[in-house]
């Protein structure tokens, strides 16, 4: 599987909930994935999972919330994924020793 985080994430309500999204390309032996995303902005951090995303999808989305408050502007996001294979096993992405998907993003209200 290959993927990445999109360059914007949407803030909701009081700034404690945001929705991060990204794109995916699955290999033929992969059934689905759950992406775990972490967003950090000036000392505030939130982490949460996407839903289980089947291999027919081209995008993932994770709506995450926490105690910290975010505001519109620059932030940093990192993501890892658990990929479930058709044979019933699973793999972690990126693979051991490789860095997570990461990029600077813009939080929009």
C-alpha positions as CSV (number, residue, x, y, z in Angstrom):
1,X,0.0,0.0,0.0
2,X,1.1,3.5,-0.7
3,X,-0.5,6.7,0.7
4,X,-0.1,10.1,2.1
5,X,-1.9,12.8,4.1
6,X,-3.7,15.6,2.2
7,X,-2.3,19.1,2.7
8,X,-5.4,20.5,4.5
9,X,-7.4,19.3,7.5
10,X,-10.8,20.7,8.6
11,X,-11.4,22.1,12.1
12,X,-14.8,21.6,13.7
13,X,-16.7,23.5,16.3
14,X,-14.5,24.6,19.3
15,X,-11.2,23.6,17.7
16,X,-10.9,20.3,19.6
17,X,-12.1,18.1,16.7
18,X,-10.6,17.9,13.3
19,X,-10.9,15.8,10.2
20,X,-7.7,14.7,8.4
21,X,-7.8,12.9,5.1
22,X,-5.5,11.4,2.6
23,X,-5.1,9.2,-0.5
24,X,-4.4,5.4,-0.8
25,X,-3.2,2.9,-3.4
26,X,-3.7,-0.7,-2.4
27,X,-1.9,-3.8,-3.7
28,X,-3.9,-6.7,-5.0
29,X,-3.4,-8.8,-1.8
30,X,-4.6,-6.1,0.5
31,X,-8.2,-6.1,1.8
32,X,-8.4,-2.9,4.0
33,X,-6.6,-0.5,6.2
34,X,-6.9,1.6,9.4
35,X,-4.8,4.8,9.3
36,X,-3.6,6.3,12.6
37,X,-3.0,10.0,12.3
38,X,-1.4,12.5,14.7
39,X,-1.7,16.3,14.2
40,X,0.5,18.7,16.2
41,X,0.2,22.5,16.3
42,X,2.2,24.7,18.7
43,X,2.3,22.1,21.5
44,X,-1.2,20.8,21.0
45,X,-1.5,17.2,19.8
46,X,-4.4,14.9,18.8
47,X,-4.2,11.3,17.6
48,X,-6.9,9.0,16.3
49,X,-7.8,6.3,13.8
50,X,-9.7,6.4,10.5
51,X,-12.5,3.9,10.1
52,X,-11.7,0.6,8.4
53,X,-11.2,1.6,4.8
54,X,-11.7,-1.2,2.2
55,X,-9.3,-1.6,-0.7
56,X,-12.0,-0.3,-3.2
57,X,-11.6,3.2,-1.7
58,X,-9.0,5.7,-2.9
59,X,-9.1,7.9,0.2
60,X,-9.2,7.6,4.0
61,X,-10.6,10.0,6.6
62,X,-10.0,10.3,10.4
63,X,-12.1,12.5,12.6
64,X,-10.1,12.9,15.8
65,X,-10.8,14.9,18.9
66,X,-9.0,15.6,22.1
67,X,-8.5,18.0,25.0
68,X,-6.1,20.4,23.1
69,X,-7.5,23.3,21.1
70,X,-6.4,24.0,17.5
71,X,-6.8,27.1,15.4
72,X,-6.7,27.7,11.6
73,X,-3.1,27.8,10.3
74,X,-0.1,25.6,9.9
75,X,0.3,22.2,11.6
76,X,2.2,19.0,11.2
77,X,0.6,15.6,10.6
78,X,2.0,12.1,10.7
79,X,0.3,8.8,9.8
80,X,0.9,5.1,10.0
81,X,-1.4,2.3,8.9
82,X,-2.3,-1.2,9.7
83,X,-3.1,-3.0,6.4
84,X,-5.2,-6.2,6.5
85,X,-4.4,-8.8,3.9
86,X,-6.8,-11.1,2.1
87,X,-5.1,-14.1,3.7
88,X,-6.1,-12.9,7.2
89,X,-2.8,-11.5,8.3
90,X,-1.8,-7.8,8.6
91,X,1.2,-5.5,8.0
92,X,2.3,-2.2,9.4
93,X,3.0,0.7,7.1
94,X,5.4,2.2,6.7
95,X,7.5,-0.9,7.2
96,X,9.9,-1.2,10.2
97,X,12.6,1.4,10.1
98,X,10.9,3.6,7.5
99,X,9.5,7.0,8.6
100,X,5.7,7.6,8.9
101,X,3.9,9.5,6.2
102,X,4.4,13.1,7.3
103,X,3.9,16.6,6.1
104,X,3.1,20.1,7.1
105,X,-0.6,20.8,6.6
106,X,-3.0,23.7,6.9
107,X,-5.9,23.6,9.3
108,X,-9.0,25.3,8.0
109,X,-12.2,26.3,9.8
